[in-house]
Amino acid sequence: MRRPEDMNGATIVGWGDASQVAKRLIGSWSFDRVIEGQATMQGTATFTPLDRVRLAYREQGYLKLANGNIVQAEREYVFSSSGFSSSGGGFNVFFKEDPPRLFHEISLSASPGGELSGHARHLCKRDEYLSTYLFLPDGTFAIRHVVRGPRKDYTMNTTYTPLA
């Protein structure tokens, strides 16, 4: 068996070719989130097809703030695999607004550690989001947002595990 880094294009066991990641996201996931020094959150996220290239993302869960208060929270995005060639892979993430507004574009590549990864940058006024997506060989994935600026300063790590 060839190692992922030896293959033409980015391919990882559990996720397949980078161009297939969006399709493999379809379904329900449990997630655990840590907003360093501020809060934790556990919940469920679902990816539901909207059409051949777009997925609706919706998460719901309970956010536990550093002061101990617990609140119900939810978030929605639209993931789109359009705009990527068949030789590459990745997706765009849009805020669920009308009209949709681009959050960031993720182009995936294989890394020597056996995962697919992608990075993005987004400016929200003067606050900068540096995001990393990591798709692991065991079928889980993680998203890390490092946010810095005059109004925001935090790191948020979320790990997703598929639900049966």
ChimeraX attribute file (.defattr): number of C-alpha atoms within 10 A of each C-alpha:
attribute: neighborCount
match mode: 1-to-1
recipient: residues
	/A:1	3
	/A:2	6
	/A:3	11
	/A:4	21
	/A:5	17
	/A:6	11
	/A:7	12
	/A:8	9
	/A:9	17
	/A:10	24
	/A:11	27
	/A:12	25
	/A:13	15
	/A:14	15
	/A:15	24
	/A:16	15
	/A:17	24
	/A:18	24
	/A:19	23
	/A:20	17
	/A:21	21
	/A:22	21
	/A:23	17
	/A:24	13
	/A:25	21
	/A:26	16
	/A:27	15
	/A:28	19
	/A:29	20
	/A:30	17
	/A:31	22
	/A:32	16
	/A:33	19
	/A:34	18
	/A:35	20
	/A:36	13
	/A:37	11
	/A:38	13
	/A:39	17
	/A:40	19
	/A:41	20
	/A:42	19
	/A:43	18
	/A:44	19
	/A:45	23
	/A:46	20
	/A:47	23
	/A:48	18
	/A:49	19
	/A:50	13
	/A:51	9
	/A:52	10
	/A:53	14
	/A:54	20
	/A:55	22
	/A:56	19
	/A:57	24
	/A:58	17
	/A:59	19
	/A:60	18
	/A:61	18
	/A:62	15
	/A:63	21
	/A:64	19
	/A:65	15
	/A:66	13
	/A:67	8
	/A:68	9
	/A:69	9
	/A:70	14
	/A:71	11
	/A:72	11
	/A:73	14
	/A:74	13
	/A:75	12
	/A:76	17
	/A:77	20
	/A:78	23
	/A:79	28
	/A:80	22
	/A:81	22
	/A:82	13
	/A:83	12
	/A:84	15
	/A:85	10
	/A:86	10
	/A:87	11
	/A:88	15
	/A:89	24
	/A:90	25
	/A:91	24
	/A:92	19
	/A:93	21
	/A:94	20
	/A:95	17
	/A:96	18
	/A:97	11
	/A:98	6
	/A:99	8
	/A:100	12
	/A:101	13
	/A:102	16
	/A:103	19
	/A:104	20
	/A:105	21
	/A:106	20
	/A:107	19
	/A:108	25
	/A:109	21
	/A:110	22
	/A:111	16
	/A:112	10
	/A:113	10
	/A:114	18
	/A:115	24
	/A:116	28
	/A:117	22
	/A:118	20
	/A:119	18
	/A:120	15
	/A:121	17
	/A:122	16
	/A:123	14
	/A:124	13
	/A:125	9
	/A:126	12
	/A:127	14
	/A:128	19
	/A:129	23
	/A:130	16
	/A:131	21
	/A:132	17
	/A:133	19
	/A:134	20
	/A:135	23
	/A:136	18
	/A:137	17
	/A:138	13
	/A:139	16
	/A:140	17
	/A:141	22
	/A:142	18
	/A:143	18
	/A:144	20
	/A:145	20
	/A:146	17
	/A:147	20
	/A:148	16
	/A:149	14
	/A:150	9
	/A:151	11
	/A:152	14
	/A:153	13
	/A:154	14
	/A:155	18
	/A:156	18
	/A:157	17
	/A:158	18
	/A:159	17
	/A:160	20
	/A:161	17
	/A:162	17
	/A:163	12
	/A:164	6
